[in-house]
Amino acid sequence: MTHADEAWNPPTTWWAKGVPSRLCGPRPALDGDHAEADRALLLTSDLEKLRDALVGALSPSARLFRLRRTLVALPEDEYRTVVARLAELRTSVGSWYIRLASSVLADAEQQWVDEDVRTEESVAYQYPLLAASLTTREQLEIFSARSAFPRTGEQGLMLAYTAAVRIGPDIAFTMRDKPDWEWGGDDEPDLRKYADMLAHFATGEALDVLWLHSTRPFVTAAFLAAADRSPREAMRVLATAEDDSAKARRLRDRHARLHPDVAREFGIAPEPMSTAFPDDLPAVLREPPKKTSGRADALVLSGFHEPQPMSLSWKDEERTQWASACAEQYQSWQDPQTVAEWRSVAARTRPKRHGGSNGYEFSHLLALAPEEVALEYLGDLNVDSGFSFDALTRLVARLGSPAVDLLFAAARVRYDESPALLMPLTGAEPAKLMARWLTGKTFQDDAWSWFDRHIDSAAPDLIAFALAKKAADRKIASAALRALAARHGAVIRRVAAEFGTEVKAAVDALLATPESAQVPIPTPPRWCSAAGLPPVFLSENRTALPESAVTAVIVHLMMCGGDAAHPGITALRDIADPASLAEFGWALFEDWQLAGYPIRDRWVLHGLGLFGNDDTADRLTPLLCEWPFESAYARAVYGLEALTAIGTERALLHLHRLSENSKIGTLSYDAGKKIDEIAARLDLTTDELADRLVPALEFDDDGARTFDYGTRGFIVRLDDQLGLTVFDAERGTSGAWIACARRKGIPAPGVKDDSALAPAAHAVYRALRKNLKSETAEQIRRLEHAMVSGRRWTPPVHTRLFIEHPLLSRLARRLVWATFDAKERVTQAFRIAEDGSYAALDDKPVTLPADAALGIAHPVHLTGSVPQWAEVFADYEILQPFEQLHRRTFVADAPENAAGLRPFVDRTVSAGSLLGLLRRGWSDERTRDGVVYRFSRHVGGEPWVALEITPGIPLGVHASSWERQTITTAALHGANKLSNLHPVAAAELLRDLESLR
């Protein structure tokens, strides 16, 4: 195909990316540093010289393409002269090198190209360069069968663009197998260019290739772009695709909504629906918001308020918690005993002014030093030289006001931990920083938490900033006040009134100014099409939002910053059907996913949080675990915020599981922070919140669940081991299902079953089996941790959790329980009978006092009664969910443990057994190179133990040389000896250490 063929008109930018041609495209000018020398060479009468130059130009080929540029620019008579000499060389010399060079140089001589592309010497040197002279699909088919085409890399792209402008969309077939679409790394930018090239072709062949490789997000984005250009070909590909994944279904549904007439040609008719009249909708949803023409004049007032200095405002027990951090003894030297010794060590340890960086150790030293020493050397702690987070929090809690400047500076340096550091800090500067966070994205939730806590002290500073002369301060503070007004408007207006009528009027005017007068109205991104999204139905009459209203919803979502109180979001949630709204939010997310997750459009995750339900949480959670491994941790953090905003028990359960079980430490930490915030709002501990989130999996109080196939049914019951027992079921006279004969499992739907009910019920049953297995493992883990950590429950809570809950009750019946007095001494031990009553060791009934503290008995608590309890459980054939009665126990003050942890020093153990400590509640510490060198854990409160090993375990490296590790240090901190620990804590510590082999 040539430029004369109007069926193909390549983008003008493509010509510059390829090699100039005599046949088509713009002619280059005869200029440049080498132009005259190259012209002289081409026109030389010395054929031997020309021959040598052409052979030499084949490698590197840049010289050959430079000669071609010159040849293309020559006048016709000179061009013919050069062609004649090349023809003479082809005849007289006849070597492959000369033929190849002449065909590449004189691309208009297509008889040469036809001859050379078919040569038997096609495997010869530099054959791929012929791609620069191909003009027909026939030539390309012969060529691509003998040479990999197209290729990545600078030359590969240049030749591909050269072929594309000359041959056109017909080159699409070559991209089915080449380049290697699954290869990433440095080749990905080139692959993106090829995907864009195919999207521009938008032929059936190009769409087939894009669909074949659409596992790559950028290829999917290119497919969508091509689908917009060729809707019918795209519909053909989607309608005939064998892939029935969620992604394929979403693309098919999206395209069918965008092009309903084309979809009907392929038998994919969009579901008919009625559309709501715009007048029936709230005004804010009738059309996308528009920027108002007027805005309030900026009023500047000063002198009514002085910026407040920074200070600390502690919550209950918060200062105590901060002060208890970093409770370990100072490690680098012998522990100082006197103030003089502490002062001497501090003088030697303080960070050097020029070079060196030991701020981490120095912060530990000051955190533990006597207060007078800490105050004396506080100015030497430069946070830029590094510091320990725990040490800093302890130091601030101990010293109070003198350390606030250091705390604020540390928060600015340790960006990822700054929200936690700033929570107790008040004053003008923290208020300004939080206002900036509130109107941003990264720490918006943390800013809300801070303002919820400090609004009374922050409001005066914010008002002063909003009315200040400095435009930047005024802009940030004004936006923050408008945002805060929805939650704290009464406080803001009260504080403004206390400053006088002028300030009050200014603040009232500021808060009354429409948001659209201040905030730019965003434009939905190209990948986001309102027409392609599933309908949002009104709850009242099941009519769908018109397209203009859907666009308005998208714009409001882009503007709201995740705030459910945003007027557009509030109006939508008041009138929309929740299920269709959740499906709309997920489809919007899928479109963002298909577009390759553009970072500027992370507002989509706000949509999941505002519109999502349990299904949304189930779909989102696996992605949160994948994203950190795709270098998208920030996206995962936004996903955690979405789970938090969904707020259902299922969503919070997923959030809690991530905090407990995520393999990514930072994700676990961030999820834990969210759980802590939710628990604090509910006035619960995180364990109490987790108790409330244990799902019943829709089993009734008797542990049964029904599955309806229409013509037949099945009842599934939980057995004592939390396995599933399945029964056939028949409908009784009341219409309820009644269990009949037992069967192995629920069968797949048959032809006589209801076509809608049966497949759905079978899918739910399959999901139940999977969920029950994971839920059982999780609750067993939690119950064992409760035994070890000494959790206690009141009788009403214990009844609700362990007698009435269909899952937990079956686990609780397989354990020995006890009541404890105020000094943690066992007052009576019991088990839970099958009828939910309490039975003592002799099977006599047990009555619990109303104020009893109930917990799972540790073998240490049961002392001499363990064998008798084990006999009772054996008689009743009760299998325990984890080791309780047969748990190996140790007594801290036994003679064999008198040496404490010293016997474990110099012991050689396997790396696998050390990593197994992580499943027992231990934490690891790593060098910057990712080598684990220390394991540590708290043992019953402040005391903690640390093991240091050599040579260390490099994570991700499998080598026998790392399998054996030597324990170089085993130290107990915060307690002088094992016998000072709680007996259970000491027993569990020794059990962990004895597991190392």
N, C-alpha and C positions, 0 to 999 in steps of 0.2 A: 504494500500500500504506500502510495506517495502522497505528497502534499496536494496533488491535484484531485485526490479522492475526497469529496466533501463529507463522506461518511465518518471520517476520522479527523478530528481537529485537536491535536494535543495541546495541553497547557503551554503557554509561551515560555514558562520557566524551565520546561523540560529540555528545550533546545540547548540551553547553556550547560545543562548537566551531562550532555552526551558529547560525542565527537562530531565536529562539523562535517557536512555532507555536500557533495557536488550535486546530488539529486534533489534535495529538498531542504527547506529551512533557511534561516538567515545566513548570508555569506559573511565570513569574518573579514575584517580589514587587514591589509597587508602591512602590518606594523609590528612593533616589538623589537627587543634587543637582537633576536636571531633571525628575523624575517628575511633580511637581505642575504645573509649567509646561506640560509636554507634555500632561498630562491636560486642563488647561484649554483648550489650543489645540484638541485633538481634539473637545471638547464645545462649542466655541464655536458660537454661532448666526450669527456673521458668516461667511457662506460665502466672501465675497471674501478675507477674511483667511486662511481655511483653504486656499483655492485657492493663494494666493501662497506660503503656507508649504510646501505640498506640492511645488510646482514648484521652489522654492528648495532643498528637501531632496534633490532628485535628484542634486545635485552640490555638495559631496561626499555620497555616499550614506549615510555613517555616521549622519547626522541622520535619514534615513528609517528606518533599521533601529532607531534609538533610539525613534522614535515607534511602530514596530511592537511593540517590547518593552512599551511602555506600554499599547498597545491590547490585547495578549494578556493583560495582567494585570488589565484592567478587569472589573468585575462584568458579568453578562450583560445587564442592562438598559442600562447605559452603553455596552456594546459595540454593542448594537442601535441605539442612538441615533447613534453614530458611523457605522455602516454605512449608515444611512438618509441621512445627510448626504453621505456619499461617493457614494451612488447618485444623489442629486440633482445633485451636481457632474458626475458622468459623463454625466447626461442634459442638463444645462443648458449646460455648457461643452463637453464632448465632445472636448477635445483629447487627443492622444496622451499628453501628460505627465500629465494628470489620471488617465486610464485606467490607465497604468502604475503611478503612485503608489498608486492605490486597490487595484489587484490585489496589489501587494507588501505593502501595509499589512494588508489584510483577506484573508489567505490562505485563510480558511475559505470565502470566497465563490467557489467553484470555477467557477461559471458565468462570472464575470468573467475568470478565468484562461483558461478555454477560449476565450473570445472574443478576448482580447488575444494569446494565443500564436499565433493564426492570422491576426492582422491583416496587412493588406497593408503596414502601416507598420512591419513588423518590423525594417527596417533603421534605424529611427529611433533617436533618442538614448536610451541606457541600457537598451536591450532586454535585455541579459544579466541585469539585476536580477530578471527574472521567474523565474529559476531558484529563487529563495527561496520561490516559491509553487506549484511543480509537485508533483503527487501521483501521477501515473500515467505508465506507460511511453509511452503514446500521446502525451501532452503532451511528454514528454522527446524523443521521436523528432522531432516537429515542431520543437521548440525547438533541438535540437542540429544540425539541418540548416540552421538560419538563423544560429546563433551558436556561436562556439568555446566548447566546454564539455567538461570542466572546464578551468580556467585555473590557472596558478601565481600566487603572490602571496597576500597576506593575505585579500583579498576573494574571490579564486578558491577558496581552501580553504574559507572560510566557506560559500559557496554550495554547494560540493560536499558538505560534511558535512550541510547542510540538506536537499539532495536525497537523500542516502544514508539518513538516518533516516526519511524520508517514503516514498521509493519502494523502497529496499532494493537487493538485488543486481542488480535490473534496470538499474541505471545503468552496469553494467560495460561494456556495448557502447560507451558514449560514450568510453571510455578507450583504444580501439583506436588511434586516431590523435591524440587530444588527451589530455593535454598532449604536448609534444614530448619523448618519452622519451630521445632521443639527446642532448638539451641538458643540459649540466652546469652548472658554476659555481654561481651563487647560487640557481639553481632546484633543485639536487639535494635539499636537505632537503624541499622540497615534493613532489618526485617520490617520495621515500621514503615519504611519508605516503600518497600515492595507491597505491603498491605494497602497503603494509600494509593499506589499505582493501580492495583486491582480494583479498589473502590471507585477510582475515576473511570476505569473501563466499564464497570457495571454491566457487563454482558452475562449471559447465562453461564458461560464457562468460567468467568471471573468469580461469580457468586458461588459456583460449585467449589472452587478452590478455597475461597474464604471460609465457607461453611466447613469444609474438610478440616481446616486448621483453627477452628474457632474456639478451641480450648484456651488459646492465648487471648487475654482480655483485649489487647490492642487489635487483634484480628477481628474479634467480635465487633468492636467499634467501627472498623472498616466495613464489615458486612452491613451494619446498620446504615452507614453512609451510602453504600452501593444500593441498598434496598430503597432508599429515598429516591435514587435516580432511576431505578428499574423496578417498580413495585410488582409487576407481573412475574418477572423472572425470580424475584425474591420469594414471592408466594409459592411459585413452583418448587423451589428448593425446600422451603419450610414444610409444604404440604406432603412432599414425598420423602422427607428425611426419615430414616429409620430410627434415629435418636429420639427417644421419648422422655428425655430428662426434663427436670423442672425448668432448666434454662431454655430448652427447645420449645416447651409449651408456652413459656412466657413470651418468647420472640414471635411465636406463631399468633398468639392472642393479640399481642401488641400490633403486629402488622395487619391483622384482620380488622382491628378497630380503626387503624389509620386508613385502610383501603378496603372498605366493606364490599364495594362492587367487585373488586378483583378477587377477594376472598370467596365470594359466592360462586365464581367461576370454578373454584377448586372444591366446592362443597363445604366450605368452612364459613358458615353464616353466623355473624355476631348475634348474640341473644337479643331479641327485640325488647325494647323498654321504653317507658314513657319518661319524658324529660320535664322537670319542674319548670314552672314559669318564673322568670327572674323576679317578678313582683311578689312572689310567695316566699322569697328568701330575705334574710336580714340584709340591710343596705350594704354592710361591710363585705358581703359575699357576692353581690350582684355583678361586679366587674373588678378587675385588678385595681388596687389603689393607685392613685395618681398624686404626684407632688403638688402640694397647694401653692398658689401663686404668692401668698403673703407669708411672712414670718415675723415674729415679734422682734422688735428692736432690742439689741443687747443693752441691758441696763447695768451700769457700773455703780456699785456702792462700796464704800470702804470705811474703815475705822470703827465699825460696830462690833468687831470680834478679832481677838488676837489668836493666831494659830496655837493650838494646844501642844505642849511638849509630849514626847512619847512617854508612856507609862505602861504598867502591867495591870491587867484586870483578870484575876483568876476565877475559874469556876470551882465548884465544890470538888475537893480532892485533886484538882488538876495540878496544883503546885506540888502536892505530895507525890503525885505520879512522876512529874518531871524530876523531882529531887531524888527519886528512887532509881532513876536510870543510871547506867554506868556504875553499878555498885561493885564492880570487880576491883581488886587490889591493883595498884600501879605495877606494871610488869617489867619495865625496862631495866630497873635497878632494884637493889634490896629496898624493901618498903621503908621509907623514912619514918622515924619514930617521934622526933621532936620538931618544933617549929623551925629551929635553926637548920636541921637536916633537910626539911622540906624547902626552906629558902635556898639552901645550897644547891639542891637538885634542880630547882626552878631556874636558878641563875645559869647553870650549865646547859639546860635543856631549851631555853627560850629560842625561838626562831632567829636565825642570823639575819642581820639587815642586808647583807650582800651575799647572795648565793645560799644554797642549802634550803631544805624545806622539811621541818619536823613539826609542823603545826598540829598534826594529828596527835602525836605523843604529848605535846605540850598542853593541848586542850584536855587530855585525860588527866594530866598531872594537876592542873588547876581545878578540875572538877572534884578532885579527891583531897586536895590540900586544905589545910586549915584556912578559915575565911580570911584572916588577916594576910596570909601569903597570897591567896587568890586575888584579893583586892590590889595588893602591891604590884603584882605582875600582870594584871588584867590588860593593861595597855600594850604589853608585848605580844599579845595574841592577835596576830594579823590573819583574818580569815582567808586572805588570798593565799597564804602558805599552807592551807588545809586545816581541817578540824574534824572532830568526831561529832556526829549529830547528837548521840546520847550524852556525850560529855558536855556539849554546849547547853542542852536542855537542863542538865543537872546544875551546871554553873549558874545559869540564869535564875533557876528556882532558889538557889542558895543565896545569891548576892542581890537579887531583886533589881531595883532601879539603876544602880551603877552599870548593869550589864545590858541595858536596853539598846544603846547605840550599837554594841557588838552584835546583838541579836538581829537588828534590822540589817546591818551590813552582811551578816551571814546569810540572811534570807535572799539578799540580792545576788550573792555568789552561788549558793546551792539552790539553783532555780527549781529543780524538781521537788525539793523538800520545803520550799519556802512557805506554802500554805500552812503546813503543820507548825512551823516556827512562828508564824505571825498571828496565830489564833488568839493568844492572850494579849497581844500588843495593841495599844490604842494611841491616838494622837493624830495630828494633822497629816504627817507624812504617810503613815500607814493608811489613813482614810483615802488619801489621794491615790495611792497604789491600788487599793481595793476598788476604787471607782473605775480605774483603768481596767482592772480584771473583770469587773461586772459588765462592762460594755464590750469586752473581748470574748474569746472562746475558750482558751486553754484552761483558765482557772475560774471560770464563771461560777460554778457550783460552790467553790471554796469562798468566793467573794460574797455570795448570798449567805453562806453560813456565818461569815464574819460580821456582816451587817445585821443579820438576825440577832446576833449576840451583842453588838456594840452600837446599835442605831442611836441610842440616846446620847452617847458621847460623840459619835461621828457626825450627826446631823448638823451641829453648829459649824464644823469645819467645812462640810460639803456646801452648805449655804454660802459661806464666805468665799469659797473657791468659785461657786457658780455666779457670783456677782462681782468677782474680781476683775481687774483691768487686763490681766494676762489672758489672752484668747485661748491658749491651749488648756489652761486650768479650767476656764469657764466652760469650754466645750465638754470636757470629760465629766466635770461635776454636774452639769446640767443634765447630761444623758443619764448619769447615775441616779439623780433625784427623780427623774421621770420614771425610771425603771422601779425604783424603790417605793414610789408613791402607791403602787397597787397593793403593797404589803404593809408599808409603814407610813402611809400618807398622813395619818393623824399625828404621829410623832413629829414629822417634818413640819407640818403646819403649826403645831404648838410651839416648837422651837423658833420658827420664823416670827410668830406673834410676839414672843418674848423679846425679840430684837427691835420691836416697834412697828408702827403701821406702814412705814415706807418699805422695810424689808419684807413684811408680810405681803404687801401688794405685789412686790416684785416676784416673790416665790409663787404666789397664786397665779400670776400671769405666766410664769415659766411652766408650771405644772399643767396649765390649761392649754398651752400651745400644742396643736396637733402633732403627733409623732411624725406624720408625713411631711411636716414643715421642717423637720430637723434631720430625718433619716433619708438617705438616697433610696429611691425605689429601685430594687434590683430587677434585672431582666432574667427570666428563666433560661438556663443553659440550653444549648442546641440539642443535647441528647434527651432533654426532658420535653415530651410532647403530651399536652393535656389530652388530646384525642386518643392517644395510644394507651392510656391508663384505664384500669377497670373502673366501673361506675361507683360513685358514692351515692347511696340511696338515702332518702329522707326517712326517718323512723315513722313518721306519721302516715305516709301514703305510698311508700316504696317507689316514688319517682326519683329519677337520677338528677344530679346537679348538671346544669348545662355546661358547655365547654368554657364559657367565659368565667363561670363560677369556679370551675376546677383550676383555671389559670390563676384566679384570685387566691385560691387556697395555697397554691404553690408559692406565690409571692409572699403571702403572709407567713408561710413556713420559713421562707428564706430570711424574713425580717425578725421573726420572734425570738431567735436565740435560744430556743428550747423552753421559753416561758409559757406555761399553760394559761397564764392570765392575759396573754395578748388578745386584744379584742377579736381579731379574725379567727383565732384558734378557739376561743371560748364560744363564739357564735356557731362555729362549725360543729363542735362537740355537743352543743345543745340540741341540734336538729338532725344530726346524721346517725344512721344505723351503725352501731359500734363494729359489727362484724365486717361490713363493707368498707368502713373507714380503715380497719386494720389491714384488709386486703389491699386497699389503695396504697397505704403506707409501705407495705412490703413490695408491691409492684414498682413503686417509685424507687425503692432501694435497689431492686433488681436492675432497673434501667441504669442507675448509677454504677452498679457493679459491672454491667455490660459495657459501659463507657470507660471502664478501667479505673474506677474510683478517683475521679479528678479531686484533688485535695481541696480546692476552693469550694466544693459542693458538699462538704461534710454536714451541712445543715440537714441533709437527708436523714441522718441518724437521729436528729431531733424529731423527725416525723415518726420514726419507729417508737421513740419514747412517748410521744404525745398520743399516737393513734394505736399503738400495738396492744396485743393481748397475749394470752398464754402461748398460742401457736407462734406468734412473733418471737417470743422469748426462746422457744424450742429451736426455731430456725437460726436465730442469731448467735446463740451460745457457741455452737461448734466453730463458727467463723472467728469468734474472739480468740479461740485457742490457736487458730491457723495464722492469723494476721501477724503476730510478732515474728513468726518464722519467715514472713515475706517482707521483712523490714518495714512493717506498717504498724508499729506499736502505738503511735498516736491515734490511729484509727481504732485500735482495740480499746483505748481509754475512752474515746467517744462512745464506743459500743457499751462499755460499762455504765456510762451515764444514761444510755438509752434503756438498759435493763432496769436501772434504778428508777427512771421516770415511768416505765410501764407499771411497776409497783405492785403487780399481782403476787400472790403467794408463790406461784410457779416461777415468775421472774426473779423474785428475791431468793428462792431456793437455788436457782442457777447461779446467782451472784454469790451466794454463800458457798456453793460447791467450788466455784472458781477461787474463792479466797482460801479454801482449805486444801484443794487438790490440784490446782494448776501447776504444771511443770515449769511455767515461766515465773520466776520469783517475783519480778516486778509486777506482773499482772495479778498474782496472788495478793501482793501487798496493796495494790490500788483497789482491788475488789474488797479486801478487808477493810480499807478506809471507808468505802461506801457502806458496808454492813455496819460498821461502828457508828456512822452518822445516823443510819436508820434506827438502830437499836437505841441510840441516845434520844432521838425524837420520841420514841415509844416508851421511854423510861424502862428499858430492858437491858440486860446484858446480851452480848452476842450469842452466848449459849442458849439463853432463854428465847431469843428470836429464832435461833435454829430449831429449837423444839417446836415452835409454832409452825414452822415451815415444813415439817415432815409430812409428805403427801399421803393421803389414804388410798391413792390410785383408784378412786371411785368404788372401793369395796365398802359394803355396808357394815353395820356393827358386828354382824356374825361372820365377816370375812368372805362374803359372797358377792358375785357380780354376774350379771346376765348379758348374754350376747344374742341379739335378735336377728335371725336370717329371714324373717317374714313367715315362711311356711313352717319353719322349725326354729328351735332355740336351744341354747346351751347355758348351763350355769357352771361357773368356775368358783371353786372354794380354795381358800388358803389353808394348807395344813400347818402342823406345828413347826415344821422346818422352813416355812414360807415357800413351799413348793405349791404348784397348782394342781388341783384335782378337778377333772372335767366330768360333767354329767350331761346326758341328753335331758331335754326339758320339754314338757307339754304345757299347753295353756289350760289353766283351771277354769272353773265356771266364772270366776271373777275377772278373767282375762290375764291374770298374772301367770308367770312361768313357774312350773313346779319341777324340781329335780327328779329324774328317773334313774335309768341305768348309768353306771359309770362307764366312761370310755377313755381311750388313750389321750386324745387331744381334740381340739376343734378342727373339723375338716375344712378343706378349701370349698368355696361356694360351688354349688351344682346348678344345673340348668333349671331346676324347679324352684330354686331360691329366688328371693326378691333381688332384682338386678341392681338396685340401689343400696338396700339395707345390708345384704350379705357381704359384698366386697368391703364395704366400710367397716362392718363388724369384724371381719377377718383381719383387716389391717390394724384395727385397734387391739385385737388379741395378740398379734405378733409384736406390736409395740409394747404391750403390757408385759410380755415375757422378758423383753430386754430391759425395760424400766424396773421391773421387780428385782431382777438380778443385781443391777447397779445400786438400787435403793437399799436392798438388804445388806450389801457389802458396806455401804456408807453408814448405815445405822449401827451395824456391828462395830465399825471403827469408832463411832462416836460414843457408844456405850462403854467400850473398853477404855477410851480416854476419860470418860466420866468416872470410872472406877479408880483409875490411876491418879487423876487430878483431884478427887474428893468432892465431886459435885453433890449438892444436896437439893432435895425437892420438898415442898410442903405436901401434906396429904391430898388437898384438892387438886393440885397440879399433877401429882403422881397418879391420881386416879384418872384424870383426863388423858394423860400421856400413855400410861403403862397398863391401864385396865380397859379403857374404852377404845383406844386407837387400834384399828385392825392389824396393822403391821407391828408396831412396837409392843403390843400386848403379847404377841407370840414369841418375841425375843425375850421379853421381861420374865415370862414364865419359866425360862430356862436358866435363870440366874438366882443366886442367893442375895437377898437384900438385908438391910439392917437399918435400925434407927440409931441416931447418935445424939449424945448430950452436948452441952456447950463446949466441953473440952475435947470433943471429937472421940469420945469413948463410946463403944458399942453398948447400947442398952438392951437390945434384943435383935436376933437374926430371924429371918423368915423367908419363905418362898411364896410365889403367887400361884395358887391352884388354878386348875382349868376353868373353874366357875368364877374366877376373879377374887376369891377370898384369900386371906393371908393365913399361912400355916407355919407353925414352928417346927423345930427339928423332930419333935415327937408327933407331928401332924395335928396338934391341938390348935384351935383357932387363935389368931392373934388380933387384938384390938389396938389400934394405933391412937395415941393421944392427938388431940387436935393441933397441938403445936409441935408435933414430931418433925424431926429433920431426917428425911429418908435418903439413902444412897445405896449404891451397889457395893456389897461387902468385898473388900480385898482379903485374900487369904491371911494377911498379917492381922486383920481385925478378928478373924475367926479363931485364931490361936489353936487350941487343942481340938476344936470341933470340926476341922476340915475333913478328916477321914469319915466321921459320921454323916456329914452332909453329902460326901461323895457316895456313900453307900445308899442314902435315900434317893439320890438322883439315878443311881444305877438300878435300884429296884423299880423306879417309875419309868425307866428307859428314857430318861431325859438327856438329850445331847446338848451340851452347852455351845453357844455361838462363838465363844473364844475361851482361851484358857483362863479359868477362874479357880476352880477347886483343885485342878491339877497344875496350877501355875508354880513354876520354880521360884521359891522365895529365899531371901537372905536376911539375916539379922545383923544390923550394923554394929552392935556392940559384942557380937560373938568373937571368941578368941581368934578365929581364922581371919577376921576382918580388922584386927587391931592395927595392922600396918596401913589401913586406909587404901589409897589408890596407888601406893608405891609398887605393889606387885605387878601392875599393868605397864609400868615403864620398861622400855627396852623389849617389850613383847612384839614379835613379828606376826602380823595378821594379814588376811587377804583384803585387797581393795574392795572386793564385793561385800564383805561383811561390814566394812566401814561405811560404805554407801548405804547399806541396809539400815544404819542408824537414822537416816533421813526419814524413814517410814515410822520411826519411833519417836518423832518429835524433836530430833536434833537438827541443828543448822550447820551449814558448812561455810567456811571462809576461803576465799581464793585470792591468788596473786593476780596482778594485772594480766598475766599470760593465761589465766584460766586454770591454774593448777590449785587443786584443793590441798591446803596444808593444815587446816584446823577444823575440828568438829566441836560444837558446844551446845549446851542446853541448860535451861533453868531447872532446878530441882526443888520444887515446893516453895515458890516465892522468890525472894531475892538471891539466895545462894545459886551458884551456877558452876558448872564443871566444863573444863576445856581439855581436849586431847589434841596434841600437835604431832604430826607424822612426818616421816621422811622416807623416800624422796618426794612424796606428794603424788596426787592423782590428777593427771591432765585429762580434763573432761573431753570426750569425743575422740580420744586416742585409744586404740585397742592394741596393746602391746604387752607381751608377757613380762617385760622388764618392770612394769608398773604394778604387777599383780600382788607382790608382797611388799607390805609397808611396815615400818618400824615405828612404834609409839615412842616418841622422845620425851613428851611431857604429858602427865595426867594430873591436873591440878584442880582442887576444889576451892572455890572462892566464896567468901561471905559466910563460911562456917569453918571452924577450926578442925573438926573431924567428922567422920561419917555419923557418929552417934548423936551429933547435934542436929542432924536432919530429921524431918518427920519420918517415922519408921517406914511408911509406904514409899516415900520419895527415895530413901536409902535403898530399900529393897529393889525398886525398879531401876535405879542407877546401876547397882551391882548386876542385876539381870541383863541389862543392856551391855555392860562391859564384858560379862562372861559369854555373851553371844559372839564376841569377836574371836574368830579362829583363823 
